[in-house]
């Protein structure tokens, strides 16, 4: 979505506030300003801690750092140069903890497991 489309859809005042927030973030963090738009939200089925439908943010497919993957894996070594493991680095365009439960789904409670009844 371009700035003009954003201003047309949400109004010029909100577009100005969004631009001011981006410039303020760039001034504080000493990074070049990055265009921030509304989060990319998708419906997903949650299984834990409770079954339901949740609204979750997904990674930005136009991100130059992760190309929409949400992060990357980085191998690291100890002081001798031996492989010590792999760590996952999350990109700043995505927060996996940002999800909201919209609709809790009922789940069937199963019985006690075994029965005294004969199989016939």
URZI-V659292 format. One record per pair of residues at least 4 apart in sequence whose ideal C-beta (glycine too) atoms are under 7 Angstrom apart, sorted by sequence separation. I is the first residue (numbers start at 0). J is the second residue. D is the distance in whole Angstrom. If there is no record, write none. Layout:
BEGIN
I | J | D
I | J | D
END
This chain:
BEGIN
0 | 4 | 5
1 | 5 | 7
2 | 6 | 6
3 | 7 | 6
4 | 8 | 6
5 | 9 | 6
6 | 10 | 7
9 | 13 | 4
10 | 14 | 7
11 | 15 | 6
12 | 16 | 7
13 | 17 | 6
14 | 18 | 6
15 | 19 | 6
16 | 20 | 6
17 | 21 | 7
18 | 22 | 6
19 | 23 | 6
20 | 24 | 6
21 | 25 | 7
22 | 26 | 6
23 | 27 | 6
24 | 28 | 6
46 | 50 | 6
58 | 62 | 7
62 | 66 | 6
65 | 69 | 6
76 | 80 | 5
77 | 81 | 5
89 | 93 | 7
0 | 5 | 5
6 | 11 | 5
9 | 14 | 7
25 | 30 | 6
45 | 50 | 6
62 | 67 | 6
65 | 70 | 6
76 | 81 | 6
25 | 31 | 6
45 | 51 | 5
65 | 71 | 6
76 | 82 | 6
77 | 83 | 5
89 | 95 | 7
25 | 32 | 4
58 | 65 | 6
60 | 67 | 4
76 | 83 | 6
6 | 14 | 4
44 | 52 | 6
45 | 53 | 5
59 | 67 | 7
74 | 82 | 7
75 | 83 | 6
5 | 14 | 5
58 | 67 | 5
75 | 84 | 6
22 | 32 | 6
42 | 52 | 6
43 | 53 | 6
58 | 68 | 6
21 | 32 | 5
58 | 69 | 4
74 | 85 | 5
75 | 86 | 6
2 | 14 | 6
21 | 33 | 7
42 | 54 | 6
43 | 55 | 5
73 | 85 | 7
21 | 34 | 7
72 | 85 | 5
73 | 86 | 6
21 | 35 | 6
40 | 54 | 5
41 | 55 | 6
40 | 55 | 7
72 | 87 | 6
73 | 88 | 5
40 | 56 | 6
41 | 57 | 5
39 | 56 | 6
70 | 87 | 6
71 | 88 | 6
17 | 35 | 7
38 | 56 | 5
39 | 57 | 5
70 | 88 | 5
70 | 89 | 4
39 | 59 | 6
69 | 89 | 7
70 | 90 | 5
69 | 90 | 6
69 | 93 | 4
65 | 90 | 4
64 | 90 | 5
65 | 92 | 7
62 | 90 | 6
62 | 92 | 4
5 | 36 | 7
58 | 90 | 7
59 | 92 | 4
58 | 92 | 6
59 | 93 | 7
58 | 93 | 4
0 | 36 | 6
57 | 93 | 7
56 | 93 | 7
56 | 94 | 6
56 | 97 | 5
55 | 98 | 4
54 | 98 | 7
53 | 98 | 5
54 | 99 | 5
53 | 99 | 6
53 | 100 | 5
54 | 101 | 5
53 | 101 | 6
51 | 100 | 5
52 | 101 | 5
52 | 102 | 4
51 | 102 | 6
51 | 103 | 4
52 | 104 | 7
51 | 104 | 5
49 | 103 | 6
50 | 104 | 4
45 | 100 | 7
50 | 106 | 5
END
